[in-house]
């Protein structure tokens, strides 16, 4: 035992002696007659000695009083109860319990349990601040939305705070009204944020609903914002289960919290078969999707993870993030056939995820159309052929919803990349070519979310292209997980379509971000700048004439095109890509010929 445990053990021994003496004292109305006093003193040593042994046997000194809980009370009950019974058995053998009042035999274990348990829970109550609850009344008043386990943990953590004072809880369950958690009253439903926030002068609301659905968290945030409160949140259940974040790490509500979706269920066993102890190569490994793919792949213990990336800085950042992991950092261009051949020959990858692409629609539309075609299409051709030549088992192309009935250069080049994989599949017996198509991901480079944040930080206005423009959104980790799942399920030639949920109006995103930043549209306005080159009001996930088939995974469907390009088409495409720099209009004319559904947007 350490010094602290010895002190606690001494406390319990003294408690055992005191319980025995007090039992006599109570039995005789505070005045123990001399004959019984002698019996009490004679039996004290054996009784306390036996009980103290049971204290050790039941491990009462492995825990800490600061965290005393019901399991500790259970051990005290067992140690005191069985110790008292063993002590009485010893006294019976020594003195046959002559002159020991029967009421003392009952009072002694009860008093001992009260002393040992009471002192522990009194200490915890003191450390948790329950005995000094008035200390933090000077802090800023806040409301907590939610009255579950997370709220209870949050209240314990905030009890010592001098910055915040929790004035009440709000919860939509009718049966919870008027009840208390850690001494804080549940005042009513979440819709009454304005009423209670105004009554107590609250300036902030903390959403303590980590396991609630995104729709429930969004509704709670909307009520708080409408009441003029700044909205904070505790981490989600998934964040806390990761062990990196505790419930007390309160932060501002981000748009991702409100647009987040249900956790993806992965076939972990199947993904281990696909990735574990394999060499996996990711092109565009430093980009938003590529880097998250690498993080998700690393969970399945590949033998080697190869980062293929053109940007030196992005590759350096990945190298630092994955320090200690088995990785190879390769600087290379996806259009460089010789570099690809050398890399594939050196590392012999088993699985390839092709995420490298130019994806910024307006930038690729005017002045960069030929570069978009070469990077997105020729790059796919050369990475795919390198995979074929080296016998890669699985090739997964990251595509986009903008490839469906494309209205811009970027979308049409990604559609051509999809068609390349389908054409190559027809002549491949070893490599499975799988395409995964999804919409926008929150927080990716070039997305509207970082742009809106920057504009709000500068005081506005927030610029939206059109009041009716809508987009599909998902979180980057979800997209990466579903890409892996699609790669596992693919048999070759499929185009997997991710369930993107309901489309979101961009102007509503802007309004949400303004409100979540603590402003109103009077403070920061929204202006409409007009659709940009190549942009359309809405994105589609399926092209005309395509049909979808269900898969065993609820968030994945398969798009089956009506016509698959052949080797003649592929040879024509490669000849077109081999030409020198092309005029912008010629490129768009050729794209229209190669992708019949391509219809350039006219604004």
TIVO-653378 format. One record per residue: y, z, x of N, C-alpha, C in turn. Coordinates in steps of 0.2 Angstrom, whole numbers, plus 5000, padded with zeros to 4 digits. Each point is the difference from the previous one (the first is absolute). Layout:
<nodes>
YZXYZXYZX...
</nodes>
This chain:
<nodes>
499450005004500650004996500650005004500549974998500750005003500450064998500650015002500350074999500250004992500249944997500250004993499350024996499549975001499450014997499750085000500150035006499950075001500450044996500749984999500450044996499850004993499849944998499849994993499450044998499550005005499450045000500150074999500550025004500250085000500350014993500449964998500350014993499550014995499449955000499550014995499650065001499950025006499650075001500450054997500650015001500550054997500049994993500049944997500049994993499350034997499549995003499350034998500050075000500350035005500050085000500550024995500649974999500450024995499849994993499649954998499749984994499550064998499650025005499550064999500450064998500550025004500450064999500350004993500449944998500349994994499650004994499449985001499550004994499950084998499950045005499950074999500650034997500649985003500650034998500149984992499949944998500149984993499550044996499350005002499550034996500250084998500350035005500250074999500750014998500449954997500750014998500450025006500049975005500450015006499950075004499450034998499950075003499350015001499749985006499350005002499850075001499550034997499850075001499650005007500150065004499750005007499349985000499550014996499349985001500049935000500349964996500049934999500449975006500550045002500449975006499549995006499650065001499549995006499549954999499849984994499549954999500449935001500650004998500449945001500049985008500250055004500149995007499449995003499450034998499449995004499749934998500249974994499749934999500549955002500650025002500549955002499849955005499750035006499849975006499549944998499450024998499549964998500249944996500450024994500249954995500449955004500550025003500549955003499749965006499550035003499649965006499649954997499750014994499649944997500449954997500650024997500449954997500449965005500250035006500349965005499549955003499450015000499549955003500049944995500050024994500049944995500649965000500650035002500649965001499949955005499750025005499849955006499549954998499550024996499549954998500349954996500450014995500349954996500649965002500150015007500549965003500750014997500250064999500750014997500649995005499849995007500549995005500149935003499649964997500149935002500649964996500250034995500649974996500650035002500649984997500750025001500350034994500350055000500350034994500549954997500349975005500649954998499749954994499349995001499749954995499550034996500050064999499550034996500049974993499449994998499849964993499450034997499849974995499450024996499450005004499849965004499450015005500150065004500650025002500050065004499950064995500350004994499850054995499350014999499649944999499350004999499750045006500249995006499650035006500250074999500650024999500150074999499650044995499949974994499650024995499350015002499749955003499350015003500050055005500550005005499950055005500150074998500550024996500150064997499550024995499749964996499550024995499450015004499749965004499450015003500050055005500650015004500150055004500050074997500350014994500050064997499350024997499649954998499350014998499650025006500149975006499650025005500250075003500650014999500250075002499750054996500049994993499750054996499350015001499649945002499350015001499950045007500550005005499950045005500250074999500550014995500150074998499450034996499749964996499450034997499550025004499949965006499450025004500250065004500750015002500250065003500150064996500349994994500250064996499750004993499749954999499749984993500650004995500649995002500650004996500250064997499750065002500250064997500750015000500350034995500750024999500549945001499749935000500549955000500149974992500650014998500149984993499949934998499749994995499849934998500649954999500650034998500649964999500349985007499850045005500249985007499749945002499349994998499649945002500349944997500350014994500349944997500749985003500450065001500749995002500149975007499550025004500149995007500049925001499549964998500149935001500649974997500250024994500549974997500750015003500150065003500650025004500049965006499449995003500049975007500149924999499849974994500249934999500749994999500350054996500750004998500450005007499850055004500450015006500049945005499349985001499949945005500349934997499949994994500249944997500850004999500250064997500750014999500549995006499850035005500449995006500049935003499549964999500049935002500449964996500050014994500349964995500850025000500150065001500750025001500349975006499750005005500249975006500249924999499549974997500149934998500649994996500050044995500649994995500750015004500050055005500650015004500149945004499549975003500149945005500249944996499749994994500249954995500750004997500350065001500650014997500050024993499450024997500050024993500450074999500050045005500450065000500750005001500249945002500749995001500349944997499849994994500149934997500849994998500450055001500749994999500449985006499649995006500349995006500349935000499749954997500249935000500449974994500250054996500449984994500749965002500250015006500649975002499949935002499449975001499949935001500149964995500149935001500149954995499550004995500250004994499550004994499649935000499450004999499649944999499550014995499849944997499550004995499449975003499450024998499449975002499649974995499949935000499749974995499249995001499650034996499350015000499850075001499550024997499850075001499250015001499849965005499350005003499950045006499549995004499850035006500649985005500249945000500549985005500750044999500250014994500650044998499950075002499450034999499850075002500150015008499749955003500150005008500750005002500449954997500749995001500450064999499850044995500450064998499950055005499450015003499850055005500449985006500049935002500449985006500750015000500349994994500750014999500350074999499550054999500250064998500550035006499849985006500450035006500749965001500049944996500649965002500750034998500449995005500750034998500449944998499749945000500449944998499949984993499550024997499849984993499750064996500250004994499850054995499749964994499350014999499749964994500250044994500349974995500250034994499549994994499649955001499549994995499549945001499550004996499549945001500149964993499949945000499949964994499349965000499750004995499349974999499949984993499749944999499949974994499550034996499650045003499450034996500350054995499949994993500350054996499850075001499350015002499750075000500350045006500449965005500250035006500750044998500449984995500650024999500150084999500450035004500150075000499650045005499549975003499650035005500350005006499750045005500350015007499549985005500349975006499649995006500450045005499750045004500350045005500750034998500050024994500650034997500649964998499849935000500549954998499849974993500450004995499949984994500049934999499549984996499949924998500550004993500649965001500550004995499949964995499649945001499949954995499849945003500049944996499849945002500549975005499849945004500449975005500649974997499949984993500649964997500650054999499950065002500650054999500350015006500049965005500350015007500750014999500449964995500750015000500250064997499650034995500150064997500050065005499450005003500050065005500349995006500149945003500449995006500750024998500349984994500750024999500150074999499550044997500150074998500050045007499649985005499950045006500449975006500349944998500449975006499649975005499449984999499649975005500349935002499949995006500249935003499449965002499450035001499449965002499450024996499649955000499350014996499549985005499550035001499449995004499449984996499749945001499549984996499350025004499750054997499450035003499449984996499949935000499449974996499749955005499750025005499749965005499449964997499650024995499449974998500249964994500650004997500249964994500049935002500049964994500049935001500849985002500049945003500749975001500550004994499749984995500450004993500250074998499650055001500250074999500650025004499949995007500550025005500749964999499949934998500649964998500450034994499650024995500350034994500450075002499750045004500350065002500649995004500049955005500649985004500549984995499949964995500549974996500350054996499650054997500450064997500450045004499850015006500450045005500649965002500049945001500649965002500449994994499849994994500450004994500450074999499750055003500350074999500550015006500149955004500550015006499750045005499350005001499750045005499849965006500150025006499749975006499250015000499649955001499350014999499650005007499650055000499650015006499350004998499549995005499350014998499650035005499450024998499550035005499649945002499650005005499649945002499449994995499849945000499449984995499450045002499550004996499450035001499649975006500149935001499749975005500350025007500650015000500450025006499850075002499950044995499850075002499350015002499649964997499350005002499949975007500449965003500049975006500150065006500250064998500150055004500750005004500349954999500749995004500650034997499950014993500650024996499850064996500550044999499950064996500449994994499950044995500450004993500750025001500150045006500750025001500449955003499849945002500449955003500349964995500550024997500449974995500449945003500049954996500449945002500449974994500449955001500349974995499549954997500149994993499549954997500249935002499549965002500149935002499849964995500249935000499749964995499349995000499750015006499349995001499650054996500350064999499750054996499949984992500549964998500149994993499649934999499949965005499749944999499250005003499950065002499350005003499549994995499449995002499449984995499450055001499550004996499450045001499749985007499750055003499750005006499449955000500049955005499549955001499350035001499549994997499350025001499749955004499850025006499749955005499350015001499649955001499350005002499950025007500150065002500050035007499449985003499450004997499449995003500049925002500249964996500049935001500549985005500650035000500549995005499750025007499750065001499750025006499549955003499649974995499649945002500449945003500549994997500449945002500450015006500250065001500550025006499850045005499550054999499850055005499749975005500250025006499749975007500149935000500549974997500149925000500749995004500049945003500749985003500449974994500650024999500449984994500649975003500249944998500749975003500450004994500750025001500549994995500549965003500249944997500649975002500650024996500650005003500650034997499950075000499750035005499850074999500650055000500649985002500650045000500450004994499849954995500450004994499850054995500450004994499950064996499250004997499849944998499350004998499550005005500149975006499650005005499950075003500550035001500050075003499650054996500149994993499750054995499249985000499949945000499349985001499650035006500450005005499750035006499950074999500450044997499950074999499450014995500049964995499450014996499349985003500049955004499449985004499850055004500550035004499850065005499650054997500150024993499650054997499349995000499849935001499349994999499749995007500350025005499750015007499849935003500449955000499849945004499950015007499549965003499950015007500749985004500349954998500749985003500449964995500650025000500549974995500549965004500049944999500549955004500649994996500650015003500649994997500349935003500049954996500349935002500750004997500550005004500750004998500449965005500549974997500549965004500650045002500250054996500550055002499850055005500350005006499950055005500150074998500650014996500250064998499550034995499949964995499550024995499350025003499849965005499450025003500050065004500650015003500150075004499950064995500449994994500050054995499250024998499749954999499350014998499650035005500149985006499650035006500150085000500750014999500250085000499750034994500049974995499750044994499250015000499749955003499350005001499750035007500550035003499850035007499350054999499649995004499350035000499549974996500249954996499549964996499749945005499549974998499749945003500349944998500649985003500449944998500149955006500149944998500349955005500649974997500550005004500749974998500149935003500049954996500049935002500749974998500449975004500649974999499749924999500249984994499849934999500349974993500049935000500349964995499349974996500050014993499549974996499949935001500649965002499949935001499849985007499950055004499749985007499350005000499749945000499349994999499650035007500349985006499750025006500050085000500550034999500150085000499550034995499949974994499550024995499350005003499949945003499349995002499850055006500550015004499950055005499950074998500450024995499950074997499450004996499849954996499450014996499450005005500049965006499450005004500050075004500550035001500050065004499850064996500250004993499950064996499449994995499949944999499449984995500150044993500550004997500150044994499549984994499850054997499550004994500449984993500650035000500449994994500749995002500349954996500749985001500450014994500650045000500550004995500649965002500249954997500549955002500650024995500550045003500650034996500649965003500049975006500649975003500249944995500750014999500349954995500850005000500349954999500750004998500050014993500450054997500050014993500650014997500649995003500650014997500249944997500050004993500149944996500749965002500650034999500649965001500049975007499850045005500149985007499649945002499450004997499549945001500249944996500450014995500249954995500449945003500550035003500549955003500150015008499849945003500150005007499450025004499550034997499450035004499349984996500149944996499449984996499449985005500149965005499549985004499750065004500450055002499850055004499550054995500250004994499650044995499349965000500049944999499449964999499550015006500349995006499650015006499850075001500450054999499850075001499450024995500249994994499650024994499349964999500149935001499449964999499749985007500349985005499749985006499750075003500450055000499850065002499350024997499950004993499450014997499549965002500149935001499549955002499750025007500550025004499750025007499750065001500250054996499750075000499349994997500049964994499349994997499549965004500349955003499549965005499750045006500550045002499850055006499450054997500150024994499550044997499449974999500049944998499449964999499649985006500449985005499749995007499750065003500250064999499750065003499550034996499949984994499550034996500250064996500750014998500250064997499750004993499850064998499650014994500450004994500650025000500550014994500749985002500349964997500749985001500450014993500550055001500450014994500749985000500249964996500749975000500450044995500650035002500550034996500549954997499949994994500449954996500550044996500449964995500550034996500049974993500350044995500149974994500549945000500449995005500449955000499749935001499350005002499649945001499849974993500150044995499849984993500649964997499849934998500649964998500650015004500049985006500550025005500649964998500650045001500749964999500450005007499650025005500450015006499549985006500349995006499649985006499550055002500350065000499550065002499450004996500150004993499450004996499549945000500349945001499649945001499650005006500350035006499650005006499550055000500150064996499450054999499549974996500249964995499549964996499649965004500349965005499649965004499550045005500350065002499550045004499450024996500150024993499450014996499549945000500349944999499649944999499649995007500450015006499650005006499450045000500050064998499550045001499449984995500249974994499549984996499649945002500449955004499749945003499650025005500250055005499550025005499450034998500150044994499450034998499449954998500249944998499549954997499649985006500250005006499749985006499750065005500150064997499850065004499450034997499550015005499450044998500050075002500450025005500050065003500650054998500649965000500650044998500250004993500150064997500350004993500750015000500349954997500850004999500250024993500450065000500250034994500750005000500349994995500850004999500150064995500650045002500250054995500749994999500250004993500649984998500350064996500750025002500350054997500749995000500450044997500750004999500450045005500650024999500450045004499750075001500250025006499850075002500650045002500050064997500650045001500150025007500649995003500250025006499849955006499749944998499949955005500649975003499949985006500649975003500349944996500650004998500349944996500050024993499750054998500050024993500750034997500150004994500650024997500150075001499550045000500150085001500450025006499949985006500450025005500749975000500149944997500649984999500450044995499750024994500450044996500250075003499550035003500250065004500649995004500049955004500649995005500649994996500049964994500649994996500350074997499550044997500250064997500350055005499750005006500350045006500749985002500149944999500749975001500550014994499850034995500450014994500049944995499549955001499949954995500549945002500049954995499649994995499349985002499550014995499349985001500049934997499749955004500049934998499349984998500049974994499349984997500249924998499549965001500149935000500149984992499650034996500049984993499950064995500350014995499850054995499350004997499749945000499350004997499549995005500150005007499549995004499550065001499349985000499550055000499549995006499750055002499549995005499550054999499449995003499450045001500150045006499950075000500050045006499450045000499850025006499550055002500250035007499750065001500150035006499649975006500250005006499749975006499350035001499950065000499350035001499549974994500350004994499549974995499849935001500549965002499949935001499549995006500150045005499550005006499350024998500050054996499350024998499649954996500449974995499749954996499849935004500449995005499849945005499450025003499950065003499350025003499549994995500150034993499549994995499849934999500549964999499949934999499649975005500250015006499649985006499250015000499950074998499350024999499649964995500449994994499749974994499949925001500449975004500049935000499449975003499849944997499449975002500149935003500749985000500249945003500449964995500649985001500349954996500450034994500050064999500350034994500850025002500449994995500650035000500150064996500050065003500150064996500750024998500150024994500650014997500050084999500550035003500150074999500350024993499850054997500350034994500750035002500549964998500750035002500350044995499750014995500350044994500549964996500550044998500549974996500649975004500349944999500649985004500650054999500450005004500650055000500649965001500550014996500749975000500350025006500349965005500350025006500650044998500449984995500650044998499850074998499450014997499850074998499950045007499749965005499950045006500650025003500549965000500750025003500350064996499950004993500350054997499650075001499349995001499750065002500250035007500049965004500250025007500750035000500549974996500750035000499950074997499650014995500050074996499650055005499549975003499650055005500450025006500549965001500450025006500650044998500050024994500550054997500649974998500049934998500649974998499949974993500649984997499949964994500349935001499949964995500249935001500849995000500350064998500750005000500250015008499650045003500150015007499949945005499449974998499749955004499849944995500449955000499949954996499449955002499849954995499549955001500449934999499949965005500349934999499449955001500149954996499549945000500249945004499649995005500349955005499749934999499549994995499749944998499349995004499649964997499349995004500249965006499650025005500049975007499649945000500149965006499649945000499250015000499749964996499350014999499750064996500550044997499850064997499949984992499550034997499949994993500050074996500150004994500150064996499450055000499449975000499450045000499549975004499550045002499549985004499350004996499649955002499350004996499550025005499450024998499550025004499449944999500149964995499449954999500449934999499749955003500349934999499849974994500349954997499849974994499349975001499550004996499449985000499550045004500250065002499650055003499750054995499550035001499750054996499850065004500050064998499850055004499350034997499750035005499350034998500150075003499750054996500050075002499550015006500250055003499650035006499850074998499550035004499850074999500650055001500549975004500650055001500649984995500250064996500549984995500649975002500250015006500749975002499949935004499449974999499949945004499749954995500349944999499749944997500049945004499649954998499949945004500349954997500449965003500349944997499549945003499849964995499649945001500449944999500249975005500449934999499549954998500349954996499649944998499849955005500450005005499849955005500150035007499549995005499950025006500249955005500550005005500149945004499449995005499949945002499549985005500249995007499649985004500149995007500549945001500049954996500549945000500750034999500150044995500650034999500250045006499650045003500150055005500249955006499749955002500249965005500749974999500149984994500749974999500550055001499950074998500550055001500150015007499450015004500150015007500449945004499949944998500449955003500750004998500250034994500750014998500350055004499650065001500350055004500149995007499649955003500149985007500649955001500349984995500649965001500650045003500549975004500550045002500550024995500550035002500550034996500249964994500050024994500149964994500750024997500249954996500650014996499950044994500550044998499950054995499749974993500349954998499849974994499449965000499849975006499349975001499550065000500150065003499550054999499950024993500550014996500050024993499649944996500249945002499649954996499350005002499850015006499350005002499650064997500450065000499750064996499949984993500449974997499949984993499349964999499949955005499449965000499450045001500050055005499550045002499850054995500550034997499950054995500349984993499649974996500349964994500350054995499950075000500350044996500750035002500149985007500750025003500649964996500450044997500649974997500650045002500449975004500650045003500450024995500350065001500450034995500749975001500349994994500749974999500550054997500550035004500450054997500749974999
</nodes>
